C-alpha cells in the first residue's frame, strides 16, 4: 500500500501536508500507550480543508502514516528546530501533552529510527523534491505551501493561546519579501481571525530546507489553530467553521501565486 498520495496539478503550487496521516502500523500499535494509538497530534482534516486547491491547479502531497511513525517535517539528523524549547523529535517519544507515546521499554532504537527514515521519510521527500523540480521546470517559479494545524493551546509546547493563523517563512528567508508582503496583506485585511507572522512557528524543516527564493522556490508554512475548523476535543470536522476558514486560505494561496 502506498505510503503517500500525490495529486499532480498544473499550477506552480505544491501543497505539502506532512502531518495529515494518522495510520499506526499494526506491528507498532501494541508498543504504544492507548492514548497514543489514537494519534491525537495529527493535523486533522487538513487534506479536506485544502481540497478546494485542486480547483486552483495545485499539486497536493500527503502521507498515510502518523507523525509518531516518523515526523516528515523534522531533519533526518533530528537536530532541534527550536533550540531551548520543548518539542517532539524525528520519531516522537512524547506527545504534545508531554505524555509518553510508548509503553515502558518500547521506544524505538537508533537503528529502528534509521529504518523508519529510509522506509517512510525519504520517499516522501524524494516525491516532494521531484514535484517541485517538475513544476519549476514548467513555470520557472513554484510556491511550496506547508499546510499544518495544531490544538490552539498546548502548554507543553508554548505558553498561552496560539493565534488562529500562524504564518512561517523562516523569518523571511524561505520566500521572497514581496510574497510575504502579499500574504501579510491578506491576513491584515480579513477580520475573522487573529494572526502572526514568524511567531512560535517559523516554519519546520520542509519550509527551511526547500525554500530557495533566489532559485525560484518560495516556501511558506501556515500553522492553523484547529479550533477554527474542527472540534479540538472530539477531532470532528466542523462544516460551519471550515466554511469561514477556507475563503481566507484561498485568498492566501491566490496572493502567494500572484
C-alpha positions in Angstrom: 0.0 0.0 0.0 1.3 3.5 -0.9 2.8 5.5 2.0 1.7 8.8 0.5 -0.6 10.2 -2.1 0.4 12.8 -4.7 -2.0 14.7 -6.9 -0.1 16.3 -9.7 -1.6 19.7 -10.7 -0.9 22.2 -13.4 -0.3 25.4 -11.4 3.0 26.5 -9.8 1.7 25.4 -6.4 2.6 22.4 -4.3 0.7 21.9 -1.1 2.6 19.6 1.3 0.6 18.2 4.3 3.2 16.2 6.2 1.2 15.6 9.3 -2.1 14.7 7.7 -1.6 11.0 8.1 -2.9 9.1 11.1 -2.3 5.4 10.4 -0.3 3.4 13.0 1.2 0.2 11.6 -0.2 -3.0 13.2 3.3 -4.0 14.4 3.8 -0.7 16.1 0.5 -0.2 17.9 1.0 -2.8 20.7 4.1 -0.9 21.8 2.3 2.4 22.2 0.1 3.8 25.0 -3.6 3.5 24.4 -3.8 7.3 24.1 -1.0 7.5 21.5 -2.7 4.8 19.4 -5.4 7.4 18.6 -2.7 9.6 17.0 -4.0 12.7 18.8 -1.3 15.0 17.4 -2.4 14.5 13.8 -3.1 17.7 11.7 -6.7 16.5 11.5 -8.6 17.0 8.2 -6.1 19.3 6.6 -6.4 17.4 3.3 -10.1 18.1 3.4 -9.5 21.7 4.4 -7.3 22.3 1.4 -9.2 20.1 -1.1 -10.5 23.2 -2.8 -6.9 23.9 -4.0 -7.3 21.2 -6.7 -9.6 23.6 -8.5 -6.7 26.1 -8.5 -4.5 23.6 -10.2 -2.4 22.8 -7.1 -0.4 19.6 -6.5 -1.1 18.0 -3.2 1.2 15.7 -1.3 0.0 13.9 1.9 1.3 10.9 3.8 -0.6 7.9 5.1 1.1 7.4 8.4 1.1 9.3 11.7 3.9 11.6 12.7 4.5 9.1 15.5 6.0 6.7 12.9 8.3 9.4 11.7 7.9 13.2 11.6 8.3 14.2 8.0 8.8 17.8 9.0 12.0 17.2 11.0 15.5 16.9 9.7 16.8 13.3 9.3 19.6 14.0 11.9 16.9 15.2 14.4 18.6 18.5 15.2 16.1 20.6 17.1 14.3 23.3 15.0 13.6 25.3 18.1 16.6 25.1 20.4 15.8 25.6 24.1 12.1 24.9 23.7 10.1 21.8 24.3 9.4 20.0 21.1 9.0 16.5 19.7 11.5 14.6 17.7 12.0 12.8 14.4 10.4 9.6 15.9 8.5 11.2 18.8 8.6 9.5 22.2 6.4 12.2 23.8 3.1 13.6 22.7 2.2 17.3 22.5 0.9 16.9 26.0 4.3 15.8 27.3 2.9 12.3 28.0 4.7 9.2 26.6 4.0 7.7 23.2 5.4 4.3 24.1 4.9 1.8 26.9 8.0 1.4 29.1 10.9 -0.1 27.3 9.2 0.1 23.9 10.6 3.3 22.4 12.5 2.8 19.0 16.2 2.2 19.0 18.6 4.3 16.9 18.6 1.5 14.3 14.8 1.4 14.1 14.7 5.2 13.7 17.1 4.9 10.8 14.9 2.2 9.2 11.9 4.4 9.5 13.7 7.3 7.8 14.5 5.1 4.9 11.1 3.5 4.7 8.8 6.5 5.3 10.7 9.8 5.4 13.0 9.6 2.4 10.3 8.5 -0.1 8.1 11.5 0.9 11.0 13.9 0.5 12.0 12.4 -2.8 8.5 12.9 -4.1 8.4 16.4 -2.8 11.7 17.3 -4.5 10.7 15.7 -7.8 7.3 17.6 -7.8 9.0 20.9 -7.0 11.5 20.3 -9.8 8.8 19.4 -12.2 6.7 22.5 -11.5 9.7 24.8 -11.5 10.8 23.4 -14.9 7.3 24.2 -16.3 6.7 27.6 -14.7 10.1 29.0 -13.7 8.9 29.5 -10.1 6.9 27.5 -7.6 5.2 28.1 -4.3 5.6 25.4 -1.7 2.8 25.7 0.8 3.2 23.7 4.0 -0.3 23.1 5.5 -0.4 22.4 9.2 -2.8 22.6 12.1 -2.5 22.1 15.9 -4.5 22.4 19.0 -4.7 26.1 19.9 -3.5 25.6 23.5 -0.6 23.2 24.1 1.2 24.2 27.4 4.0 21.7 26.8 4.9 23.4 23.6 4.0 27.1 24.0 2.6 29.5 26.5 -1.0 30.7 26.3 -3.2 30.7 23.3 -1.9 30.3 19.8 -3.2 32.8 17.2 -5.7 31.4 14.7 -3.3 31.7 11.7 0.4 31.4 12.1 2.5 32.3 9.0 6.1 31.0 8.9 8.7 31.9 6.4 11.9 31.1 8.4 12.0 34.8 9.5 11.8 35.9 5.9 14.5 33.5 4.5 12.3 31.0 2.8 10.3 33.2 0.4 10.7 36.5 -1.5 9.9 39.6 0.5 7.2 40.5 -2.0 5.5 37.2 -1.5 5.5 37.6 2.3 4.1 41.1 2.0 1.2 40.0 -0.2 0.4 37.2 2.3 0.5 39.6 5.3 -1.7 42.0 3.4 -4.4 39.3 3.1 -4.1 38.4 6.7 -4.4 42.1 7.7 -7.4 42.7 5.5 -9.5 39.9 6.9 -11.4 40.3 10.2 -12.4 36.8 11.2 -9.1 35.5 12.6 -6.2 36.8 14.5 -2.7 36.0 13.1 1.0 36.4 13.5 4.0 36.1 11.1 7.1 34.2 12.3 5.9 33.8 15.9 6.1 30.5 17.7 6.0 28.6 14.4 8.5 30.0 11.9 8.4 27.0 9.6 9.7 23.5 10.0 12.3 21.5 8.2 10.5 21.4 4.9 10.0 25.2 4.7 13.6 25.9 5.8 15.2 23.2 3.6 13.3 23.7 0.4 12.7 27.4 0.4 15.1 29.0 -2.0 13.6 32.2 -3.4 16.8 33.1 -5.3 16.3 30.0 -7.4 12.6 30.0 -7.9 11.1 28.3 -4.8 9.0 30.3 -2.3 8.2 28.1 0.8 5.6 29.1 3.3 4.2 27.3 6.3 0.7 28.1 7.7 0.0 26.6 11.1 -3.7 26.8 11.8 -5.3 26.6 15.2 -7.7 23.7 14.9 -10.5 25.5 16.7 -11.3 27.5 13.6 -12.3 24.5 11.5 -13.0 21.5 13.8 -13.7 20.4 17.4 -10.4 20.0 19.2 -11.7 17.5 21.8 -13.5 15.1 19.5 -11.4 15.7 16.4 -14.7 16.1 14.4 -14.8 18.3 11.3 -17.0 21.4 11.8 -18.5 22.4 8.4 -19.6 25.9 9.6 -16.2 26.8 11.0 -14.4 25.3 7.9 -16.6 27.4 5.6 -15.4 30.6 7.3 -11.8 29.5 7.1 -11.4 28.2 3.6 -12.0 31.6 1.8 -9.1 33.0 3.8 -6.9 30.1 2.8 -7.9 30.6 -0.8 -7.1 34.3 -0.7 -3.7 33.4 0.8 -2.9 30.9 -2.0 -4.0 33.4 -4.6 -1.8 36.0 -3.1 1.1 33.6 -2.9 0.7 32.8 -6.6 0.2 36.4 -7.7 
